[in-house]
Amino acid sequence: KFCLKFTNDRTYIEDGINLFTYINKLESHHPTSGYLSGIIYLIETTKPTKNYIQKDIAEAFGVSVLTLRLNYKSILLILGINNTYGLNVSDIIEGIR
């Protein structure tokens, strides 16, 4: 629902669902708007070209940029990675770090 506010690209939705499912197996979380915005921003950081800035994603989810950043950093900790440089969503889910 929130993804459709800033993009019609179904890959964001599919990657978001896959990544949320994977992370939820590692550490259970209620899917709040802030948490989901962090997941979508993580997906955006895996793209070779960035289409959306933190502010765009935060506004689409109705959260502050700070909330997005805090959730993004929390998700990176859960995944055990420092950043997503050189990774795509499939790599993250398969555990390639």
N, C-alpha and C positions, 0 to 999 in steps of 0.2 A: 504494500500500500504506500509506504513512504518513498520507496525507490521510484515509483511511478511519478512522483512529484518533480523529480529532477531528471529522469531519463526513461526512455522507452526500451532501453537495452535489456533484454531478458537475461543476459549473462550475469548482470549484477544481482538479479533476484535469485537465479540458480546458484551462483557462487555464494551468495549470502546464506541461503538455506543450507547448502553443503557445509560451509564453514561453521555456521551456528551449530549444526548437528554434531560436527566433529568436536568442537570446543565444549559443547554441553556434555559429551561423554567424558571429557577430561575433568571438567569442573562444572557442575550444574548451576545454571543461572536463569533467572526469570527474564524473558526478553523485553526489557524496558526500551523506551525510545533511545535513551542515551547509550545503552549497551549495543543496540542494533546499529546506531550511527557509527560506533567504533568499529564494528565489523565491516560496514560498507566503506569506511575510510581505509581500513586495512586492505580491502579489495582494490580500492583506487590506487594505493601505493604500490601494488603489484603490476599495474599497467605500465607499458613502455612509455605512453604519453598520458599525462594527467589531464583529465577533462574537467575535474571538479576540485575546488579548493575546500578546505575544512569548513569555511563559512557556508558554502553552498549546501553541503551535506547537513550541517547543523541546523540550518534554516528549514530544510525539507523535513527533518525529524522533530522540529520544534524544541531543540535543546541549544544550550550555549556551546560555543567553540571549546571552552574549558571542559565541559562535560564530555564532549566528543574526545578530546585529547586524553583525559583521564581514563576513559573506557578503552581507548586504543592502546594505551600503555599497559593497562591491566590485561588485555587480551594477549599482547606480546609476552607478558610474564607467564601467562597460562600456557602458551605455546612453547615457551622456553627459547625464544629468539629475541635478538636485540633490534632487528629491523627486517624489512622484507626485500632488501636489495638483492636483485637477481633471482627472486623466487616468484612463482605464480601460485594461485590458490591450490592447484593440484599438488604442487611440491609440498606445500604446507600440510595438506591433509595426509599425504603419503609419508610425511615425516622426514623429508629431505631438508636438511638444514646445513 
